[in-house]
Amino acid sequence: MSPITETPNYKVSNVVLSQKRPFTISEVELELRRMGNELQQELIKKILDRLNDNGVVVKNGGSYSLSIYDF
C-alpha cells in the first residue's frame, strides 16, 4: 500500500489548495510536472470535478477557483 502523499488525489489537491487565483486544468498539470509528477488531464479533471462536487472548488467556464479564500 502506498502512502497517502503518493496518491493522485493528494497531489492534485496539494496544488489546488495552494492557488491564490483561478486556474485551469493545464496549469495544474504544468505545476504537477514541475514537481515531478506526470498525471493525465483526464485524471486531473475527474479529481477537480470531485472537489467541485464537495464544495472545495468552483468551476467557472474553463477555469476553477477555490470556493473560499481565507488569506
C-alpha positions in Angstrom: 0.0 0.0 0.0 1.4 3.4 -0.9 1.4 6.4 1.5 -1.4 8.9 1.0 1.0 11.5 -0.2 1.7 9.4 -3.3 -2.0 9.3 -4.5 -3.1 11.4 -7.4 -5.9 12.9 -5.2 -3.4 14.2 -2.7 -1.0 15.5 -5.4 -3.7 17.4 -7.3 -5.3 18.7 -4.0 -2.0 19.9 -2.8 -1.5 22.0 -6.0 -5.1 23.3 -6.0 -5.1 24.4 -2.3 -2.0 26.5 -2.9 -3.7 28.5 -5.7 -4.5 32.2 -5.0 -6.2 32.9 -8.3 -8.4 31.0 -10.7 -6.6 28.1 -12.5 -7.1 25.7 -15.4 -6.5 22.0 -15.7 -3.5 22.8 -17.9 -2.0 25.0 -15.2 -2.5 22.2 -12.6 -0.9 19.7 -15.0 2.1 22.0 -15.6 2.6 22.6 -11.8 2.5 18.8 -11.2 5.1 18.3 -13.9 7.4 20.9 -12.2 7.0 18.8 -9.1 8.0 15.7 -11.0 4.5 14.2 -11.2 3.0 13.1 -14.5 -0.8 12.9 -14.4 -3.1 13.0 -17.4 -5.5 15.8 -17.8 -8.5 13.4 -17.8 -7.5 12.2 -14.3 -6.9 15.8 -13.1 -10.3 16.8 -14.4 -12.0 13.9 -12.5 -10.3 15.0 -9.3 -11.3 18.6 -9.8 -14.9 17.6 -10.6 -14.9 15.7 -7.3 -13.5 18.7 -5.4 -16.2 20.8 -7.1 -18.9 18.3 -6.0 -17.6 18.5 -2.4 -17.6 22.4 -2.5 -13.8 22.8 -2.3 -13.5 24.4 -5.8 -15.9 26.2 -8.1 -15.9 25.8 -11.8 -16.3 29.0 -13.9 -16.3 28.2 -17.6 -12.9 26.6 -18.3 -11.3 27.6 -15.1 -11.6 26.6 -11.4 -11.1 28.6 -8.2 -11.1 27.8 -4.5 -14.6 28.2 -3.2 -13.4 30.1 -0.1 -10.4 32.4 0.1 -9.1 32.9 3.6 -6.0 35.0 3.2 
